[in-house]
């Protein structure tokens, strides 16, 4: 760890003290709640399971319940009513723990029995949060680092390694991967689906390469939107505030035939500029217009087809950096306007062979453009994925599949930055096999599997894993896992040409240039994980996960060769820096997520995720910045607390507090410190009528503005995140 940040060094005493403080708070609140008379009687949810921790083998009875629920939804006429504000607080935590998820193993499992560190953001969580973007929603996940860099740019990572171009986190929307091969990460500004249409967001912390492939290294984020038959009727939302100045969504859902439901929508927002580092206008305002559709069809009793697509256009500003000439000593700040747009279409065909066997075929196409003045990019991507699940016996549940990814791009260039070659076509072939073995029926399960993948950079890669889970009782489950994951090279790692600035050399002016490395290797992770998931009572659940990660061949920046060139004029010498794989080390930590239903009207959610990172350079490395940056960017002891109170049947109050630890050794020169801060958000929601509600929200209330992140790449100037407030109405008809 860095020696100039003593308060950020995670001592075991602080970790243990924080752990017991949080548990003590929950237990004391629970004890107080149990002494109070209940004002309402909790009603069990129809069809809910009576136990929280149970074995997730899919039975024909569960499938019949699911089919009955689907048929009931298909028969409901008119718009889907908004859930009552107290709905989830009136459902026992047992039922919430039995929520079905799919991201951990590509098949339906109960949340309570997943052998992985998983967190689910439900539609109710989204509505209560008051957040207006997916990145802000992800702040509620313990172990996920979320920092806003300017008005339209975020740094999001899991279990360390956070930066603007985070490249170890896989993100999907309805199974379609939104990762870009440009830098092996995600453009978070383009993930702007209507929040009202999101059914849930599943977040896996830890490797997911065995199922999802390379780049699912530190985590997987899966966004699932609602089926079209769940959004029948009309929806109109609108509002505005001091930062998000105007926003709104128009949507309508109906049926083409009894077998096909659809929805179409349009969405727009316009956000104001954030303050710059010196208090000036940050020039990072942005706006976006998006439209989309989804259809869900029942082709036969055994076949279902989903088709969905969207289009968006937008413009966003930023304060970037440009090299004025080869003799310039460094970058000069410049205000940039970036036009962006994209369109995508996806189809998913589900076929059921029997109660014990089903398959899914998914095909998608995406075309995008990003007209950055320095490096405009256009890209076409085609993804094909097939999977088949079959229960061979009561003891073996197998999932296997294969996939193909094709992408072609053109990236323009400038004196400041370019790519060599400017256009490239890449292909990825993959296949996976996973078997869940019932070692002891209803108690002990072992899941083993591997994924084999071939890419055009490093050839074949193998990502195996083994996971075990033991249901000690109906309320207690433990799990453990060991996994291998890889982060494959990107265009940025292999083909980048970045001119940094001129300095006096022994033979005259010398230009410093950073180059990608065509021989860049896979970054490798071996992860050891364990967890404990329990329901201490019907009102209190706790989920604990711990991990130890061993890293090899992590990216470093090393001195390269020098040479003489005459163009661009004047003639000059070039000294290069080159990406290599000379960093290694480990990071470890644990994560706690606790949910307490204090009373029928009051619920609390608490998260705590301390972490330590220890990285080292190889003896042959000359890189002095990467290790301090990675260690300084680690969130050593972030804490969060969220509260929801139903003040009445029509009025709800939400309050969230997030403490974020200080960061040091940040920025391109490694000389920037980001102070710790506490983010406080609150909101009130009035249900004015059965289908009409009004909400008011305030975010970042404790300070007028604050800095959250300064990236090591230095591709843009950070802004200060401003205190904000808005008013919003929601009308369903």
MIZA-913804 format. One record per residue (C-alpha): residue number from 1; residue in one letter; x, y, z. Coordinates in steps of 0.25 Angstrom, whole numbers. Layout:
BEGIN
REC    i  aa   east  north     up
REC  NUM   A      X      Y      Z
...
REM end
This chain:
BEGIN
REC    i  aa   east  north     up
REC    1   X      0      0      0
REC    2   X      4     14     -2
REC    3   X     12     20     10
REC    4   X      5     34     10
REC    5   X     -9     29     12
REC    6   X     -8     23     27
REC    7   X    -23     24     29
REC    8   X    -26     16     17
REC    9   X    -18      4     21
REC   10   X    -27     -7     25
REC   11   X    -24    -13     39
REC   12   X    -30    -25     43
REC   13   X    -35    -18     56
REC   14   X    -43     -8     47
REC   15   X    -49    -19     39
REC   16   X    -53    -27     51
REC   17   X    -58    -15     58
REC   18   X    -66    -10     46
REC   19   X    -72    -24     44
REC   20   X    -77    -25     59
REC   21   X    -82    -11     59
REC   22   X    -91    -14     47
REC   23   X    -96    -27     52
REC   24   X    -98    -20     66
REC   25   X   -107     -9     59
REC   26   X   -115    -19     52
REC   27   X   -117    -28     64
REC   28   X   -121    -17     73
REC   29   X   -131    -11     63
REC   30   X   -137    -25     61
REC   31   X   -138    -27     76
REC   32   X   -145    -13     78
REC   33   X   -154    -17     66
REC   34   X   -158    -30     73
REC   35   X   -163    -23     85
REC   36   X   -173    -14     77
REC   37   X   -187    -19     74
REC   38   X   -189    -21     59
REC   39   X   -197    -11     52
REC   40   X   -200    -20     40
REC   41   X   -200    -35     38
REC   42   X   -191    -40     28
REC   43   X   -198    -48     17
REC   44   X   -191    -60     11
REC   45   X   -189    -58     -4
REC   46   X   -197    -67    -13
REC   47   X   -188    -78    -18
REC   48   X   -176    -74    -10
REC   49   X   -167    -85     -4
REC   50   X   -168    -88     11
REC   51   X   -153    -88     13
REC   52   X   -142    -79     10
REC   53   X   -130    -88      8
REC   54   X   -134   -100      0
REC   55   X   -128   -108    -12
REC   56   X   -130   -101    -25
REC   57   X   -132   -114    -34
REC   58   X   -143   -109    -43
REC   59   X   -155   -118    -41
REC   60   X   -167   -120    -49
REC   61   X   -176   -114    -38
REC   62   X   -167   -101    -39
REC   63   X   -169   -101    -54
REC   64   X   -184   -102    -53
REC   65   X   -184    -91    -43
REC   66   X   -176    -82    -53
REC   67   X   -185    -86    -65
REC   68   X   -197    -83    -57
REC   69   X   -192    -69    -53
REC   70   X   -188    -67    -68
REC   71   X   -202    -71    -72
REC   72   X   -209    -62    -62
REC   73   X   -200    -50    -67
REC   74   X   -204    -53    -81
REC   75   X   -219    -52    -78
REC   76   X   -218    -39    -71
REC   77   X   -224    -28    -79
REC   78   X   -221    -13    -78
REC   79   X   -208     -7    -72
REC   80   X   -200    -14    -61
REC   81   X   -203     -7    -48
REC   82   X   -192      0    -40
REC   83   X   -188     -9    -28
REC   84   X   -192     -3    -15
REC   85   X   -181      5     -7
REC   86   X   -182     -5      4
REC   87   X   -182    -18     -4
REC   88   X   -169    -23     -2
REC   89   X   -168    -19     13
REC   90   X   -181    -28     14
REC   91   X   -174    -40      8
REC   92   X   -165    -48     17
REC   93   X   -150    -48     15
REC   94   X   -152    -63     13
REC   95   X   -159    -60      0
REC   96   X   -149    -50     -5
REC   97   X   -138    -60     -3
REC   98   X   -145    -70    -12
REC   99   X   -145    -60    -24
REC  100   X   -140    -67    -36
REC  101   X   -127    -63    -43
REC  102   X   -119    -68    -55
REC  103   X   -106    -61    -56
REC  104   X    -98    -70    -47
REC  105   X   -100    -83    -55
REC  106   X   -108    -80    -68
REC  107   X   -121    -86    -62
REC  108   X   -131    -83    -52
REC  109   X   -127    -84    -37
REC  110   X   -132    -78    -24
REC  111   X   -124    -66    -19
REC  112   X   -122    -73     -6
REC  113   X   -115    -85    -12
REC  114   X   -105    -79    -22
REC  115   X    -91    -83    -19
REC  116   X    -86    -69    -22
REC  117   X    -85    -55    -17
REC  118   X    -98    -50    -23
REC  119   X   -106    -37    -21
REC  120   X   -120    -34    -28
REC  121   X   -125    -20    -30
REC  122   X   -140    -22    -32
REC  123   X   -150    -12    -38
REC  124   X   -155     -8    -25
REC  125   X   -141     -5    -21
REC  126   X   -140      4    -34
REC  127   X   -152     11    -31
REC  128   X   -149     14    -17
REC  129   X   -135     19    -20
REC  130   X   -138     31    -27
REC  131   X   -126     29    -36
REC  132   X   -128     33    -51
REC  133   X   -116     24    -57
REC  134   X   -111     10    -56
REC  135   X    -97     14    -51
REC  136   X   -104     21    -39
REC  137   X   -112      9    -36
REC  138   X   -100      0    -35
REC  139   X    -95      8    -23
REC  140   X   -104      0    -14
REC  141   X    -96    -13    -17
REC  142   X    -85    -16     -7
REC  143   X    -72    -19    -13
REC  144   X    -75    -11    -26
REC  145   X    -67      2    -27
REC  146   X    -75     13    -34
REC  147   X    -69     27    -36
REC  148   X    -74     38    -46
REC  149   X    -63     45    -54
REC  150   X    -71     56    -60
REC  151   X    -85     58    -65
REC  152   X    -86     46    -74
REC  153   X    -74     37    -70
REC  154   X    -72     27    -59
REC  155   X    -62     17    -54
REC  156   X    -68      4    -49
REC  157   X    -61     -8    -44
REC  158   X    -62    -20    -35
REC  159   X    -52    -24    -24
REC  160   X    -42    -14    -28
REC  161   X    -35    -10    -41
REC  162   X    -45      2    -43
REC  163   X    -42     12    -54
REC  164   X    -49     19    -66
REC  165   X    -46      8    -76
REC  166   X    -49     -3    -66
REC  167   X    -47    -16    -73
REC  168   X    -50    -27    -64
REC  169   X    -65    -26    -62
REC  170   X    -75    -32    -72
REC  171   X    -88    -25    -74
REC  172   X   -100    -31    -82
REC  173   X   -114    -26    -85
REC  174   X   -124    -38    -87
REC  175   X   -112    -47    -89
REC  176   X   -106    -37   -100
REC  177   X    -92    -33    -96
REC  178   X    -89    -18    -97
REC  179   X    -74    -19    -95
REC  180   X    -66    -12   -106
REC  181   X    -53    -19   -111
REC  182   X    -48     -4   -112
REC  183   X    -43     -4    -98
REC  184   X    -50    -17    -93
REC  185   X    -60     -9    -84
REC  186   X    -73     -2    -85
REC  187   X    -78     11    -89
REC  188   X    -87     14    -77
REC  189   X    -93     26    -84
REC  190   X   -100     18    -94
REC  191   X   -107      8    -84
REC  192   X   -119     17    -83
REC  193   X   -131      7    -84
REC  194   X   -144     12    -77
REC  195   X   -142      9    -62
REC  196   X   -157      5    -61
REC  197   X   -155     -6    -71
REC  198   X   -144    -13    -63
REC  199   X   -149    -25    -56
REC  200   X   -136    -27    -48
REC  201   X   -121    -26    -48
REC  202   X   -112    -38    -44
REC  203   X    -98    -34    -40
REC  204   X    -88    -45    -38
REC  205   X    -75    -41    -31
REC  206   X    -64    -51    -34
REC  207   X    -60    -58    -47
REC  208   X    -71    -63    -57
REC  209   X    -62    -68    -68
REC  210   X    -66    -82    -68
REC  211   X    -80    -78    -72
REC  212   X    -78    -65    -79
REC  213   X    -64    -65    -84
REC  214   X    -52    -56    -84
REC  215   X    -53    -42    -78
REC  216   X    -63    -47    -67
REC  217   X    -52    -46    -58
REC  218   X    -56    -38    -45
REC  219   X    -71    -39    -48
REC  220   X    -83    -40    -56
REC  221   X    -94    -30    -57
REC  222   X   -107    -35    -64
REC  223   X   -119    -26    -66
REC  224   X   -132    -32    -69
REC  225   X   -144    -25    -75
REC  226   X   -158    -28    -73
REC  227   X   -166    -37    -82
REC  228   X   -175    -29    -91
REC  229   X   -188    -35    -85
REC  230   X   -183    -29    -72
REC  231   X   -184    -15    -78
REC  232   X   -197    -14    -84
REC  233   X   -204     -1    -85
REC  234   X   -198     13    -85
REC  235   X   -187     19    -77
REC  236   X   -183     34    -76
REC  237   X   -172     39    -67
REC  238   X   -166     53    -67
REC  239   X   -159     63    -58
REC  240   X   -147     72    -56
REC  241   X   -137     78    -47
REC  242   X   -124     86    -46
REC  243   X   -115     75    -52
REC  244   X   -124     66    -59
REC  245   X   -132     78    -65
REC  246   X   -142     70    -73
REC  247   X   -145     56    -75
REC  248   X   -157     47    -79
REC  249   X   -162     34    -84
REC  250   X   -174     30    -93
REC  251   X   -177     16    -94
REC  252   X   -189      7    -99
REC  253   X   -191     -8    -98
REC  254   X   -201    -16   -105
REC  255   X   -204    -29   -112
REC  256   X   -203    -33   -127
REC  257   X   -210    -46   -125
REC  258   X   -213    -54   -112
REC  259   X   -199    -61   -114
REC  260   X   -191    -48   -116
REC  261   X   -189    -36   -106
REC  262   X   -181    -24   -110
REC  263   X   -177    -10   -104
REC  264   X   -171      2   -111
REC  265   X   -164     14   -104
REC  266   X   -157     27   -106
REC  267   X   -148     33    -95
REC  268   X   -141     46    -94
REC  269   X   -132     54    -84
REC  270   X   -124     67    -84
REC  271   X   -113     68    -73
REC  272   X   -106     81    -69
REC  273   X    -91     83    -68
REC  274   X    -84     79    -55
REC  275   X    -73     89    -49
REC  276   X    -59     87    -53
REC  277   X    -47     85    -43
REC  278   X    -46    100    -42
REC  279   X    -60    103    -41
REC  280   X    -62    107    -55
REC  281   X    -72    101    -65
REC  282   X    -68     87    -67
REC  283   X    -74     87    -81
REC  284   X    -79     73    -79
REC  285   X    -94     74    -81
REC  286   X   -101     64    -90
REC  287   X   -114     59    -95
REC  288   X   -119     46   -102
REC  289   X   -131     42   -109
REC  290   X   -135     27   -109
REC  291   X   -146     18   -115
REC  292   X   -148      3   -114
REC  293   X   -157     -8   -115
REC  294   X   -159    -22   -110
REC  295   X   -168    -34   -114
REC  296   X   -171    -47   -107
REC  297   X   -178    -58   -114
REC  298   X   -182    -72   -111
REC  299   X   -180    -80   -124
REC  300   X   -185    -93   -118
REC  301   X   -186    -99   -104
REC  302   X   -171   -102   -105
REC  303   X   -166    -90   -112
REC  304   X   -164    -76   -108
REC  305   X   -158    -64   -116
REC  306   X   -153    -51   -112
REC  307   X   -149    -40   -121
REC  308   X   -145    -26   -116
REC  309   X   -137    -14   -122
REC  310   X   -133      0   -119
REC  311   X   -128     13   -126
REC  312   X   -121     25   -119
REC  313   X   -114     38   -123
REC  314   X   -108     48   -113
REC  315   X    -97     58   -111
REC  316   X    -88     60    -99
REC  317   X    -78     70    -95
REC  318   X    -64     68    -88
REC  319   X    -52     75    -85
REC  320   X    -41     66    -93
REC  321   X    -27     68    -96
REC  322   X    -20     70   -109
REC  323   X     -5     70   -113
REC  324   X     -4     83   -121
REC  325   X      9     79   -128
REC  326   X     21     70   -128
REC  327   X     29     81   -121
REC  328   X     18     83   -110
REC  329   X     23     80    -96
REC  330   X     10     73    -93
REC  331   X     -5     73    -94
REC  332   X    -14     85    -95
REC  333   X    -28     85    -90
REC  334   X    -39     86   -100
REC  335   X    -54     86   -100
REC  336   X    -60     75   -108
REC  337   X    -74     71   -113
REC  338   X    -76     56   -116
REC  339   X    -88     52   -125
REC  340   X    -91     37   -122
REC  341   X   -102     28   -127
REC  342   X   -105     13   -129
REC  343   X   -115      3   -132
REC  344   X   -117    -12   -128
REC  345   X   -126    -23   -130
REC  346   X   -127    -37   -123
REC  347   X   -135    -49   -124
REC  348   X   -136    -61   -113
REC  349   X   -143    -74   -116
REC  350   X   -146    -83   -104
REC  351   X   -150    -98   -107
REC  352   X   -154   -108    -97
REC  353   X   -151   -122   -100
REC  354   X   -157   -127    -87
REC  355   X   -158   -124    -72
REC  356   X   -143   -128    -71
REC  357   X   -137   -122    -84
REC  358   X   -138   -108    -91
REC  359   X   -129   -100   -100
REC  360   X   -127    -85   -104
REC  361   X   -122    -79   -117
REC  362   X   -119    -64   -116
REC  363   X   -114    -55   -128
REC  364   X   -111    -40   -127
REC  365   X   -106    -29   -136
REC  366   X   -101    -16   -132
REC  367   X    -96     -4   -140
REC  368   X    -90      8   -133
REC  369   X    -82     21   -135
REC  370   X    -75     30   -126
REC  371   X    -70     43   -133
REC  372   X    -59     47   -123
REC  373   X    -51     58   -130
REC  374   X    -38     51   -127
REC  375   X    -42     37   -130
REC  376   X    -56     35   -136
REC  377   X    -60     20   -136
REC  378   X    -70     12   -143
REC  379   X    -73     -2   -140
REC  380   X    -82    -14   -145
REC  381   X    -83    -26   -136
REC  382   X    -91    -39   -137
REC  383   X    -92    -49   -126
REC  384   X    -98    -63   -127
REC  385   X   -100    -72   -114
REC  386   X   -106    -86   -112
REC  387   X   -108    -93    -99
REC  388   X   -115   -106    -95
REC  389   X   -119   -111    -81
REC  390   X   -122   -125    -78
REC  391   X   -124   -133    -65
REC  392   X   -118   -146    -68
REC  393   X   -122   -152    -55
REC  394   X   -126   -147    -41
REC  395   X   -111   -145    -38
REC  396   X   -106   -138    -51
REC  397   X   -111   -125    -57
REC  398   X   -103   -121    -69
REC  399   X   -102   -108    -76
REC  400   X    -94   -107    -89
REC  401   X    -93    -97   -100
REC  402   X    -85    -91   -111
REC  403   X    -83    -76   -116
REC  404   X    -78    -68   -127
REC  405   X    -74    -53   -127
REC  406   X    -71    -44   -139
REC  407   X    -67    -30   -139
REC  408   X    -61    -20   -149
REC  409   X    -57     -6   -146
REC  410   X    -51      7   -152
REC  411   X    -44     16   -142
REC  412   X    -40     30   -148
REC  413   X    -27     37   -143
REC  414   X    -20     50   -140
REC  415   X     -7     55   -136
REC  416   X    -11     52   -122
REC  417   X    -16     38   -123
REC  418   X    -18     28   -134
REC  419   X    -18     12   -136
REC  420   X     -9      4   -144
REC  421   X    -16     -2   -152
REC  422   X    -28      7   -152
REC  423   X    -38     -4   -156
REC  424   X    -38    -18   -151
REC  425   X    -48    -30   -151
REC  426   X    -47    -39   -139
REC  427   X    -54    -53   -136
REC  428   X    -56    -61   -124
REC  429   X    -61    -75   -123
REC  430   X    -64    -82   -110
REC  431   X    -71    -94   -104
REC  432   X    -74    -98    -89
REC  433   X    -79   -110    -81
REC  434   X    -84   -109    -66
REC  435   X    -89   -121    -58
REC  436   X    -96   -119    -45
REC  437   X    -95   -132    -37
REC  438   X   -104   -135    -25
REC  439   X    -94   -141    -16
REC  440   X   -104   -142     -4
REC  441   X   -118   -140     -9
REC  442   X   -124   -127     -4
REC  443   X   -111   -124      4
REC  444   X    -98   -124     -3
REC  445   X    -96   -120    -18
REC  446   X    -83   -119    -26
REC  447   X    -82   -111    -39
REC  448   X    -70   -113    -48
REC  449   X    -68   -107    -62
REC  450   X    -59   -100    -72
REC  451   X    -60    -91    -84
REC  452   X    -51    -92    -95
REC  453   X    -49    -79   -104
REC  454   X    -41    -75   -116
REC  455   X    -38    -61   -119
REC  456   X    -29    -54   -130
REC  457   X    -19    -48   -120
REC  458   X    -15    -60   -111
REC  459   X    -21    -72   -117
REC  460   X    -28    -83   -108
REC  461   X    -31    -80    -94
REC  462   X    -37    -89    -83
REC  463   X    -45    -84    -71
REC  464   X    -49    -95    -61
REC  465   X    -56    -94    -48
REC  466   X    -61   -103    -37
REC  467   X    -72    -99    -27
REC  468   X    -78   -106    -15
REC  469   X    -90   -102     -6
REC  470   X    -95   -109      6
REC  471   X   -109   -106     12
REC  472   X   -106   -108     26
REC  473   X   -121   -106     30
REC  474   X   -133    -99     24
REC  475   X   -127    -85     28
REC  476   X   -112    -87     27
REC  477   X   -104    -89     14
REC  478   X    -89    -89     12
REC  479   X    -81    -89     -1
REC  480   X    -67    -89     -6
REC  481   X    -61    -88    -20
REC  482   X    -48    -87    -28
REC  483   X    -47    -81    -42
REC  484   X    -38    -77    -53
REC  485   X    -42    -65    -61
REC  486   X    -35    -57    -72
REC  487   X    -35    -43    -77
REC  488   X    -32    -44    -92
REC  489   X    -25    -32   -100
REC  490   X    -32    -21   -106
REC  491   X    -30    -11   -118
REC  492   X    -25     -1   -107
REC  493   X    -14    -12   -102
REC  494   X     -9    -16   -115
REC  495   X    -11     -5   -126
REC  496   X    -11      9   -118
REC  497   X     -2     20   -123
REC  498   X     -2     32   -113
REC  499   X      7     44   -114
REC  500   X      9     50   -100
REC  501   X     19     61   -102
REC  502   X     33     66   -105
REC  503   X     45     67    -96
REC  504   X     59     71    -99
REC  505   X     67     59   -103
REC  506   X     82     56   -106
REC  507   X     80     58   -121
REC  508   X     70     69   -120
REC  509   X     55     69   -119
REC  510   X     49     56   -114
REC  511   X     35     52   -115
REC  512   X     29     42   -104
REC  513   X     20     32   -110
REC  514   X     12     21   -103
REC  515   X     10      9   -112
REC  516   X      1     -3   -111
REC  517   X      8    -17   -111
REC  518   X      3    -27   -122
REC  519   X      9    -38   -113
REC  520   X      1    -34   -101
REC  521   X     -3    -46    -93
REC  522   X    -15    -50    -85
REC  523   X    -16    -44    -71
REC  524   X    -19    -56    -62
REC  525   X    -26    -58    -49
REC  526   X    -27    -70    -39
REC  527   X    -39    -67    -29
REC  528   X    -42    -74    -16
REC  529   X    -56    -70    -11
REC  530   X    -65    -75      1
REC  531   X    -78    -70      6
REC  532   X    -89    -72     16
REC  533   X   -103    -68     14
REC  534   X   -113    -69     26
REC  535   X   -127    -65     31
REC  536   X   -125    -62     46
REC  537   X   -140    -59     47
REC  538   X   -152    -56     38
REC  539   X   -148    -42     38
REC  540   X   -132    -42     37
REC  541   X   -124    -48     26
REC  542   X   -109    -47     24
REC  543   X   -100    -51     13
REC  544   X    -85    -51     15
REC  545   X    -74    -54      4
REC  546   X    -59    -54      5
REC  547   X    -49    -55     -6
REC  548   X    -34    -56     -9
REC  549   X    -29    -53    -23
REC  550   X    -16    -56    -29
REC  551   X    -12    -48    -41
REC  552   X     -2    -51    -52
REC  553   X      3    -43    -64
REC  554   X     -5    -30    -61
REC  555   X     -2    -19    -70
REC  556   X     10    -10    -68
REC  557   X     16      2    -76
REC  558   X     31      0    -79
REC  559   X     41      7    -87
REC  560   X     42      3   -102
REC  561   X     51      6   -114
REC  562   X     55     20   -119
REC  563   X     56     24   -134
REC  564   X     56     36   -143
REC  565   X     45     41   -152
REC  566   X     43     53   -161
REC  567   X     28     54   -161
REC  568   X     21     60   -156
REC  569   X     30     72   -156
REC  570   X     40     76   -151
REC  571   X     49     64   -151
REC  572   X     50     58   -137
REC  573   X     54     46   -129
REC  574   X     43     37   -123
REC  575   X     45     30   -110
REC  576   X     34     20   -107
REC  577   X     27     14    -96
REC  578   X     20      0    -98
REC  579   X     10     -8    -91
REC  580   X     15    -21    -84
REC  581   X     10    -31    -74
REC  582   X     20    -29    -63
REC  583   X     11    -27    -51
REC  584   X      6    -38    -41
REC  585   X      1    -38    -27
REC  586   X    -12    -41    -19
REC  587   X    -24    -35    -13
REC  588   X    -33    -40     -3
REC  589   X    -45    -35      5
REC  590   X    -59    -39      9
REC  591   X    -73    -33      7
REC  592   X    -86    -33     15
REC  593   X   -100    -30     11
REC  594   X   -111    -30     21
REC  595   X   -126    -28     20
REC  596   X   -134    -25     32
REC  597   X   -149    -23     33
REC  598   X   -150    -15     45
REC  599   X   -165    -13     45
REC  600   X   -176    -16     35
REC  601   X   -174     -1     30
REC  602   X   -158      0     32
REC  603   X   -147     -8     25
REC  604   X   -132     -6     25
REC  605   X   -121    -11     16
REC  606   X   -107    -10     20
REC  607   X    -94    -13     13
REC  608   X    -79    -13     16
REC  609   X    -67    -17      7
REC  610   X    -53    -15     13
REC  611   X    -42    -19      3
REC  612   X    -27    -19      2
REC  613   X    -18    -19    -10
REC  614   X     -3    -23    -11
REC  615   X      3    -22    -25
REC  616   X     17    -23    -29
REC  617   X     26    -21    -42
REC  618   X     35    -32    -48
REC  619   X     50    -29    -46
REC  620   X     51    -26    -60
REC  621   X     40    -15    -60
REC  622   X     43      0    -59
REC  623   X     28      4    -57
REC  624   X     27     12    -44
REC  625   X     13     17    -46
REC  626   X      4      5    -48
REC  627   X      5     -2    -35
REC  628   X      3     11    -26
REC  629   X     -9     14    -35
REC  630   X    -16      1    -33
REC  631   X    -13      1    -18
REC  632   X    -17     15    -16
REC  633   X    -30     13    -24
REC  634   X    -35      2    -15
REC  635   X    -47      4     -6
REC  636   X    -42      0      8
REC  637   X    -54      1     16
REC  638   X    -67      6      9
REC  639   X    -80      6     17
REC  640   X    -94      8     12
REC  641   X   -108      8     19
REC  642   X   -121      9     12
REC  643   X   -135     12     19
REC  644   X   -149     11     14
REC  645   X   -161     15     22
REC  646   X   -175     15     18
REC  647   X   -181     27     25
REC  648   X   -195     23     21
REC  649   X   -201     15     10
REC  650   X   -199     27      0
REC  651   X   -186     33      5
REC  652   X   -172     27      5
REC  653   X   -158     32     10
REC  654   X   -145     27      5
REC  655   X   -131     30     11
REC  656   X   -117     25      6
REC  657   X   -104     28     12
REC  658   X    -91     23      5
REC  659   X    -77     26     11
REC  660   X    -66     25      1
REC  661   X    -51     24      5
REC  662   X    -40     33      0
REC  663   X    -32     30    -12
REC  664   X    -17     34    -14
REC  665   X     -7     33    -25
REC  666   X    -17     36    -36
REC  667   X    -16     43    -49
REC  668   X     -7     42    -60
REC  669   X      5     46    -52
REC  670   X      1     39    -39
REC  671   X      1     51    -31
REC  672   X    -14     53    -29
REC  673   X    -22     50    -16
REC  674   X    -37     49    -16
REC  675   X    -42     52     -2
REC  676   X    -52     42      5
REC  677   X    -67     47      4
REC  678   X    -81     43      9
REC  679   X    -92     43     -1
REC  680   X   -106     45      5
REC  681   X   -118     43     -4
REC  682   X   -133     44      0
REC  683   X   -146     44     -6
REC  684   X   -161     45     -4
REC  685   X   -172     38    -12
REC  686   X   -187     41    -12
REC  687   X   -197     32    -18
REC  688   X   -207     42    -23
REC  689   X   -216     32    -29
REC  690   X   -216     17    -33
REC  691   X   -208     19    -45
REC  692   X   -202     33    -43
REC  693   X   -190     36    -33
REC  694   X   -181     48    -31
REC  695   X   -167     48    -25
REC  696   X   -156     57    -20
REC  697   X   -142     53    -19
REC  698   X   -129     60    -14
REC  699   X   -115     54    -17
REC  700   X   -101     57    -11
REC  701   X   -107     66     -1
REC  702   X    -96     68      9
REC  703   X    -87     76     -1
REC  704   X    -90     86    -12
REC  705   X    -79     78    -20
REC  706   X    -68     68    -19
REC  707   X    -58     60    -27
REC  708   X    -60     45    -28
REC  709   X    -49     40    -37
REC  710   X    -36     44    -45
REC  711   X    -33     34    -56
REC  712   X    -19     29    -58
REC  713   X    -21     30    -74
REC  714   X    -23     45    -73
REC  715   X    -32     45    -86
REC  716   X    -41     55    -80
REC  717   X    -42     65    -69
REC  718   X    -50     61    -57
REC  719   X    -62     69    -52
REC  720   X    -68     71    -38
REC  721   X    -81     64    -36
REC  722   X    -91     74    -32
REC  723   X   -102     74    -21
REC  724   X   -115     71    -29
REC  725   X   -130     70    -27
REC  726   X   -142     67    -36
REC  727   X   -157     65    -37
REC  728   X   -163     54    -45
REC  729   X   -177     49    -48
REC  730   X   -181     35    -53
REC  731   X   -195     32    -59
REC  732   X   -199     18    -64
REC  733   X   -212     17    -72
REM end
